[in-house]
Amino acid sequence: MNITRQSLPSMTLAAALAVLGAGCGNSVSGTYSGKGSGMLDKLEFKSGGKVELSFMGAIQEGSFVVEDQRVKITNAGSTQIFRIDDKGCLDAGAILGRYCKQ
């Protein structure tokens, strides 16, 4: 790759914007509670990509990643995708329900 002095500022700006954009609107943290008919009581997002799933007093640990306005939660060998809506709530559809930050 041939980098010239003229292209270096453009590349630096593009890289900075990419890093800033990656952090905007594409993150989850803290506790999210079920709204309406949510199957789970709550989802508690921890550091290191860990999430605690609470259901009828039982808590299980899973892992999560955030990609393209979606949170992918893996627990017990299964992955469920939650869409991050325009209010920052997590929507997994009719069966698992919708969860909003407390």
Order of alpha helices (4+ residues) and beta strands (2+ residues): alpha-beta-beta-beta-beta-beta-beta-beta-alpha-beta
